[in-house]
């Protein structure tokens, strides 16, 4: 365990309400204040000891997209030229609820420093290769 209250494991497991498990980089998942608190060993939560967080209120389809966003954020956190990431329209409401629950907001967006960043929504059905949140620079103020 380090002084910040985290274990040495590089990965954590996030479990959906329907039992799907997603193994993600700990550093990527820690952008969520809720997950960060759950995994902080100083809080003595079971999740911290196991490196596993169960979300009874988030379905597998939604948690998969949240995990994709964690990876997207982690990959592009230092860049200004962030590519678009589509949000399937049929998941928008559930993703919004999950993002609120996990404490994700504009401060956790890779382009949050740019006031012109906006989300775009895809009307096409999601596929396993699709990604979830789209941040695009529209070039307008």
Residue pairs with C-beta under 8 A, 6 or more apart in sequence:
1 7
1 8
1 41
2 8
4 40
5 40
5 41
5 42
5 43
5 48
6 26
6 30
6 39
6 40
6 41
6 48
7 39
7 41
7 48
7 51
9 26
9 51
10 25
10 26
11 23
11 24
11 25
11 26
11 51
12 23
12 24
12 26
12 29
12 35
12 39
12 51
12 52
12 53
13 21
13 22
13 23
13 24
13 51
13 52
13 53
14 21
14 22
14 24
14 29
14 35
14 52
14 53
14 55
14 63
14 66
14 67
15 21
15 22
15 52
15 53
15 54
15 55
16 22
16 55
16 58
16 59
16 60
16 62
16 63
16 64
17 55
17 56
17 57
17 58
17 59
17 60
18 59
18 60
19 60
20 60
20 63
20 64
22 63
22 64
22 67
24 67
24 70
24 71
25 70
25 71
25 74
26 39
26 51
27 74
28 70
28 71
28 73
28 74
29 35
29 39
29 67
29 70
30 36
30 39
31 70
31 73
31 74
31 104
31 108
32 70
32 102
32 103
32 104
32 108
33 102
33 103
34 101
34 102
34 103
35 53
35 102
37 43
37 45
38 45
38 47
38 48
38 53
39 45
39 47
39 48
39 51
39 53
40 48
41 48
41 49
47 53
47 54
55 63
55 98
55 101
57 101
58 66
58 98
58 101
59 94
61 91
61 94
61 126
62 91
62 94
62 95
62 98
63 98
65 87
65 88
65 91
65 95
65 126
65 132
65 133
66 95
66 98
66 99
66 102
66 104
66 132
68 85
68 131
68 132
69 85
69 104
69 131
69 132
69 133
72 85
72 110
72 131
72 132
72 133
73 108
73 109
73 110
76 82
76 83
76 110
77 110
79 110
80 111
80 114
82 110
82 111
82 135
82 137
84 120
84 134
84 135
84 136
85 131
85 132
85 133
85 134
85 135
86 120
86 121
86 122
86 124
86 130
86 131
86 132
86 134
87 95
87 119
87 120
87 121
87 122
87 132
87 133
87 134
88 121
88 122
88 124
88 125
88 126
88 130
88 132
89 121
89 122
89 123
90 125
90 126
91 126
91 132
92 121
95 132
95 133
99 105
106 112
106 117
109 117
109 133
109 135
110 135
111 117
111 135
111 137
114 137
115 141
116 137
116 138
116 139
116 140
116 141
117 135
117 136
117 137
118 135
118 136
118 138
119 133
119 134
119 135
119 136
120 134
120 136
121 134
122 130
122 134
124 130
